[in-house]
Amino acid sequence: MRKKAISMLFVLTMMLGLILSGCSSSSETSNEGGSGSGDKVTVKLMHLWPAGSSKQHNMIVNDIAAEYEKANPGVKIEQEILSNEQYKEKLKILSASNELPDVGMTWAAGFLEPYVKGNKFAPLDDILEGELGESFISGTTEAYALDGKTYGLPLELNIAPVYYNKKIFEKYNLEVPETYEEFKNIVKTLADNGVTPITLGNKDRWTGSLWYMYLADRLGGPETLTNAINRTGTFEDPALIQAAEEIQSLVGMNAFVKGFNGLSNDEAKGPFMNEQAAMYLMGSWELPNYTTNEDVPQEFRDSIGFFKFPTVEGGKGDINSFVGGPGVGLFVSEKSEVKEEAKKFVEFFVQKWGERSVTDAGVIPATKVDTSKVDLPQMYIDVLDELNNASNITLYADVQMSASVAQEHLNMIQALFGEQATPEEFAKKHEEALASEE
């Protein structure tokens, strides 16, 4: 019986093969890389917003993808989602093997440059012409441009305030600091009372870089760090060495959560969200957890405020100068077999993201927002006001640098916080890395 069934299956298979071969000779339907009628085009999207740690962002991406598929029945958006550091590593691997996703996420300036020079990202100026280009906040798309062409479309515009727990501050009669001395007194008071002053996940290293950048800004002014990176200045500038000294002074005061150099940023959020740490310096992308995220208890959300990084007495920086800039942006792979469809999806995504991200995720988009027409939480409005009044926004140091120098910077940040390098060694290693590229 089994032999008979196999024989019948063989005959049917042969007949089907003959029918299909006859059809294909008269009507070829293959349209690889295009979106011809009858074809199902798959656009591969890789992003860094997992449902667990970035619930609202993830939800919006899913909604936009579904909306695009509905409007374009022949297109399937296939997602791959990774955490921040995993994403960066996989992007390098895929780039080396010419297997980048059709659409992915990139950072600006130095991060983007090697991909552009390696002919990995496609220019997007054609979709910036007209209304889409005019919708971006001035200066945001320029951060993704190289040699007059734009290779990424920014989704976010961020600044990094210091978030703090009002209940913990009230318990120890602490007030929001305006000077660095006041800030250090807060750190000392909390540490003396067995409370973790600051949570920090410095395993990711860029998190510690935020602290160093603010101290560099407040001590040396807004241009000192940028000048050291672009080689009109030096990392051996006294203000930059002093900033490194202040980092180690904070470490010596037990300012940071125990084991901070071995914690990822996602892990370090725990002590702050559980009200075991009083402060957390992080980008404004965290606003949803303190405003709109319904998974976070309302009582906790009500207890969180923020303040600007305080000024240092005798320093050249001012309190309205922020670390921040455009966040992630979308790129299209130059080698994509569905490049035109990918560009259409990117254009659609940017427009929909601008509409949804404000109200649904509390994210400041890189496109213009009429705040009078949206219902926003007060903290979000306050941060938006700070952004509008900012005297300066210094782009993240590792983003300003080339990939190799950025790695050296991040490694030295971890060594500095771990007291495995002196401030002078920290400066010297930066100088050596930058000099090697001159």
N, C-alpha and C positions, 0 to 999 in steps of 0.2 A: 504493500500500500504506500509505504514511504517512497519507494523507488518510482512508482507511478506518479506521485505528486511532484517529485523532482523533475521527471521527464516533461510533464505538462508545463512546469515553470520555465524550463529551458526553451520549449517551443514558443511560449508566449513572449519570452525575452527576445528571441530572435526576430519574431514578427514585429515587435515594438521597435526594435533597432532599425529594421528596414523602413518602417513608416517614418521614423524620425529623420533618417538619413535623406529620404526623399523630400521631406519638408524643408530641411536645412539648405538643400541645394537651390531651392526656389525662393526661400524667404529667410535670410540671415537676420537674426534679431540681436546678436551680440553687439553691445555698444559700450565697451569697456572704458571707464573713466568719464563717461558722459551721463546724461539724464534723458536718454531717448525714450519715446513712448513705449510702454510695456516693460521697461526696465525698472528694477528696484535699486536706487542709488543709496549706498550706505556712506554716511559722513561720520568718521570716527572723531569723537570729542574726548580729550583727556583733561581732567581738571582736579583741583585740590581741595574740594569742599565735601568731605564725608558727611553722611547724615548724622553721625554721632556728635562730632565736634563743631559742625557748621550746619545745623539743622535747617535754618531758614534759607541760607544760601543754596543748599542742596535742593530744597523744595522748589525754589524759584527756577533753578536750572532745569529740573525735571518738567516743570510747567511750561517753560519756554520751548524745550525740546518737543513736548507733546503738541503744543500749539503750532509749531513749525511743521511737524509731520501731518497734522490735520489740514493745514493750508497747502501742503505739498504732498499729496498722497503717494507719489512715487519715491519719497525720500524717507530713509530710516536714520535717526540719530543714535549712534551706538556709543555709550559712555564707558569710560574707564576712570575710576576715582581713586586717588591716592592722597596720603597725608602730605604736608608741606615738604618735608625732607625727602620722603620717598619719591615724591614727584620730581624734585630737582635731579635726583640720581638717575631716575628712569629716563628723563628727558635727555641727559647726556648719552646714555647707552643707545637710545633709539636714534639720536642724531648721528652717532658714529656709524650706525649700520644703515643709515638712510631709510629708517622706518618710523619717522615721526608721525603722529596722528594728523589727520587732515586739519583739525582745529585743536589748538592747545592754549595753555596759558604761559605767559612770559612776564618777566619784570623789565623795567626800562633800562636805558643807558648801558653801563658796562656789562650787565647780565646778557642783554640782547645782542651786543656787538659781535661776539664770535659766531653766533648763529647766522647773523646777517652776512658777515664776511665769508662764512663757509657756504653761502648760498642755500641755507636751510629754510629761511622764512621768505614768503612772497611779499612784494610791495602791495600796500593796500590803498594807495592814493586814489585809485579809480573809484572806490566806494566812499571816499571822503569828500568827493566833489558834491556840491549842493547842500541840501538840508542836513545830512548826517554830520558833515564837517563843521557846520555852523552850530551844531548842538553841543559841542564839547566846550568845557571851560578852557579859557585861554591858557596856553602853556602845557596842557596835559598831553596832547598828541605829540608835541615837539619832543617830549622825553623819550618817545619811541621812534624817533627819526634818526637816520644816519645818511650822510651825504645827500641830503635833500629829499630822501624818500622815507615814507612812514611804514614801519614793519609790524606795528602792534596797535590795537585800539584799546585804550585804558577803560577799565570798568569801575575803578574806585579812586577816590582821592582821600588820603588819610593823614591824620596827625596823631601824635602819640602823647596823650595826657597821662597823668598819674591818677589812677582810680584809687579811691580809699573808702573804707568802711566807717560810716558816720557813727555807728553805735560804739565801735571800739574807740574812736577818737573822743567821743563824749564820756565814755567810762573813765578815761584817764585825763580828762580836762585838756584835750589837745585841740588846737585850732589849725586851720589850713595855713601852711607856711608860705611866706613870700620870699624869705631869704634862705640861703643854704644853711646858715647857722641854726635857724629855727627848725629846718628840716632835720638836721643832725640831732637836735635836742629831742625831737619826736622819736627818732630811731633809738636813742639812748633810753628814753622813758619806757618805750615798749619792750626793748630787750631786757631792761632791768626788772620788768614785771612778768617776764616769761612769755611774752607775746611775740610772735614772729613779725618783725616790722614790715618786711617786703618779701613777696614770693617772686621767684625767678627760676625759669627753666633754661639754664645756660648750657645744657647739652646741645641745644640748637644754635648757640653762640651768637646769632644775630640779636637775640634778646638782650644779651649783655652789652652788645654794641650800642644799643639804644642809650644805655646809661653813660657809656663813654662819650657818645656823640653830644649828649646834652651838657655834660661837664666841659667838653671841648668848646662848645658854643658859648656857654656862660662865662668861661674864663678868657677865651681868645677872641670872641666875636664870631659872627656867622660865616665869615670867609675863611677862617684859619684852617679848618679841617679840609674843606673843599680845595683850598690852594695847595695843601700838602699832597692831596691826591692828584691834582692836575699838574703838579710839579712847578708851580709858581711859588710854592712855599715848601716847608719841610716838616716831617713828623717829629723832628728834633726841636721844633719851636717850643720854648719854655712853657707856653700855655697847654700844649698837647701832652707834654711830659707831666705837668702838674695834674691834668685830668686823669692820667693813669695813676698817679699817686693817690688821688682822691678815691678812685675805685678801690684800691687796696686798703685805704683807711676805712671805708665802709665795710669791707670784708672783716677787718679787724674789730669792728664794732658789733659784729654778729648781726648785721643789717639784713642779711638774706636768709631765706629758708634753709634749713639743714639739708646738706647734700645737693645744693643748687646746681653744681657743675655736672651732676649725673642725671638730672631731671630734664625731660623734654618740656617744651612750653605747654603742651596739653596736660602733662602730669602736674606741672606747677600751678595750673589754674585751680586745682583741687583745694589747696589751703585757703585761697581767697574766696572761692565759692562756698566753702564750708565755714567761713568766718573765723579761720584760725590764723590768717595773716591780714595785716591792716592795709597794705598798699600793693599795687600792681601796676607797673609801667608797661603800657601796651597800646597798640594802634586802635584807632576809632572803629575798626572792624569788630571790636568786642562789644560795642554798644547794644546789640540785640540782647545779650545776656543780662543787661541791666535795665532794659526797657520793654522789649516786645516779646521775648521768648517765654511762652506760657509754661514751658517745662521748668522754669526757674521760679521758685516761690515769690509771690508779690512782696512779701515782707522783706526778703533779701534785696529785691530790686529797688525797693524804696530806701534801703539803707546805704546805697552806693552813690557817691558823688565823685567829682574829679577836680584836680587843680593843675595849674601850669607848673612846669619844672621851675623851681625858685631861682632867683638871681644869686650870684656869688659876689660878695663884697669885694670891690676893686676889680672885678671882671669887666669885660667889654661887651658881653651879651646882654640882651634885655629879655624880660619875661614873656614877651609876645612872639618870640622866635621859637619855632617848632621844628622838631624832627618829623619828617613825613614825606609826602609827595604822592604821585600816582601809585596806586597799588598794582595788582596784577592786570594784565591786558590780554586780549586774544590775538593769536597769530594764526596764519594759514600756512601750511607747509608748501614750500616751493615745488616739492616733488609729488604733491597730492595728485592722484588720478582723477579726483573730482573737485579740482581747484575752484572752478566757477561756482559750483553749488556750495562749496565751503565758504566762499566769500559772501554769497547770498545769506547763508545761515549766520555768519558773523555780523553782517549788517542788521539782520532781524534781531539777533541776540542783544546787541548793544542798545537798540531802541527799546526793546521790551525790558531789559535790565534797568534802564534809567527810570522807567515807569514803575516797576515793581519793587526795586531794591529799597527805595526810600521808606515806603509805608510798611512793607512786609518784613524787612530785615534791618531797618534802621541804619542802612549803609549809605554813606555819602558817595553818590556816583560821580563819574568824571564828566557826565553830561549835566547841563544846566537844569536846575529844579526851581519851580515857582513855589516857594514854601507857603505862600498864602493860600494855595489850592490843595495842600495836603495836611492831614491831621498827624502831627508829629509829637512824640513824647518830649517833655521839657528838656531833658538832658541832651537829647539829640539837637534841639534848637540851640541850646547853649554851646555845644561843640561846633555847630555850623556857624554861629556868631563868632566864635574864636577863630575859626578858619578865615572868615571874612575880614577879621581885624588883625590877622597875623602880619608881623613886620617882616618875617622871613620864614621860609620852609626849606630846611636842608634835607636833600634827598639822602636816603639811607646809604651809609658808607659803602657797604658791600655791593650795593647796586651801582654806585658810581664807578667802582673799580672793575678791571678786567677779571675774568673768572679765576685766573691763577693768583692774582694779588688779593682778590676777595677771600680765597681760601686761606692765604697766609694771615690776612687780617683776622678772620674768624678764629683760626687756630691760636693766634696770639691773644685774642680777647679771652679765650678760655684759660690760657696760661696765665694771663694777668690776674683774672679772678681767682684762679687756683694758687696764686702766689708762687708760680713756677718760673716766672720771669720778672725782672725788675722793670720799672717804668722806662729806664734807659734802654734796656734790652728790647722792650716792646717797640720803642721808637726806632731803634736801629734795624730791627727785622723788617719793619715797614719800609724804611728807606732802601734797604737792599732789594726787596721785592719790586719796588717801583723803579729803582735804577736799572734793574735787569731788563726792563721793557723799553728803556729810552733808546 
